[in-house]
Amino acid sequence: MVEMKIFKSFEIPKKYARSIILIGNFDGVHLGHQKLLKKAREYKKKFKCKIGVITFDPSPKMFFNKNLKNFKLMTLNQKISQFKKEKVDFLINQKFSKNFSKIKAKLFINKYLNKKINSQFIFVSNNFKFGNKREGDIKLLKYYQKNCNYKVLIPSPLKKNNKIISSTLIRKLLSKGDLLKANQYLSRNWEIVGKIEKGRKVGRKIGYATCNVDIGNYIIAKPGVYSVRVKLNHITRKINGIANLGYRPTFNQKKILLEVNLFNFNQSIYNHEIRVEFIKFIRREKKFKNIKKLTNQIKKDIKVAKKSLN
């Protein structure tokens, strides 16, 4: 895996000048992003330069909509891990603030893309907008190509079944419970990484102890039961399990929660980081009349989960 440098601003060493620059949110680093990054690697080989990615934290969409929660497909750390796999040389993860949002599009081009990082190639999507009030677009970026000595590249988006693969599409698929297609478009199993918290120990009382995971700002996939594979930092192998993502209607839970029951595992792992890979959507969440009906259903769910994990 390539060593990737991470910068928190556009103040970067001169050795990263004249690079290939990709700008975007890259949430999910899905097949569409991977196509873009593959094209960048071709340019890297041909022109002997580095690949840099510019992202913003928080994303402009989340910054301008403070009520927008549970939107992300992945955390920054997950994104960094995927960029490393894609052989990105450096990442500029710029803090998106009120002041930064007011930068005029022309100033962003001249000061940041040209003077500060001296871009050679700029890869963007065809609907790319930037600058104060999203005033900048592809047309403006291209207008300054000659003066600022860079070239704009707009690779065609990747389509499957006549639909452009995008982070928005994958979020929709997850919210509908179409995990199979979402995982295909991500080219890997969608996962949630979080810390195991102490819960009300309801699962333990009914014979199915669970790890409770706060999902933070992750997108809420369709509430229900999933078969999962879990990775814990101190254990090399992945552990099979079953998870409930939802509000536990039988117990009148108000907050969205991810509960994971690990098969053949009984260690205490409170406060450990857990990585939960979603393999198969089993059923939607349901309110049961009593605990016996719930436990009978859990037994059936576990059989389905184990079969899907073989």
C-alpha angles and dihedrals in degrees: 000000000000119000106246125199118219122208127185095206143019091270097107134154117272092244087075092058120116092029134148105261125202117191125197149084095272092196107181094005085235132179091283091054090044090055089053092048091048089055089049090053089054089054090046091056094044099044099029096233138126131263118234130181125205117204132163129228117236096022111249089245092058092041094056094041106052091178092059105109131161094029107126128097091197144005125250091257091054089049091051090051091053093046089055090053088051090054097245110170099206142003127209105202100186119196107240109220138160090264093048091049090058095059109120116241093241091051091049089055097044101037104031110024094035114026101027102040102010095218120210100188127015118201116197139153119260092252095050114148128181145161132046111345088355089285094149123081142162091283092058093043090053092045090064096044096104098040093047096038099235135115124227117221123192109185114200113261120256115253131198121181089355091301125114109239106237140152088253092056092049091050089053092049092051092048089052093049094248092139094154093062093039090054091047091053092047089047088225139050114289111244143189120214117198148132122276110242132194110259138185091282091233092141092052091052092056094044101264112095113201140194109234114217126189105223094206111191097342117132111265106244116205106302110249147080123318137180108236145183117218134206123198120190096235095048121067098202125070116246122220119227150141126255139197116208111190149053102307094237092192088063097035095242112181101192124069108250139179112219119186127194111198118211116236093356129118108161122128106249105165113153091015120129112249129197112205118195114199111221108167137004105230106178143331122266115274138186113236125207093227143000093259092059090047094051091047089054092047089056090053091046092052091053090052091045094050091050092052091049097052 
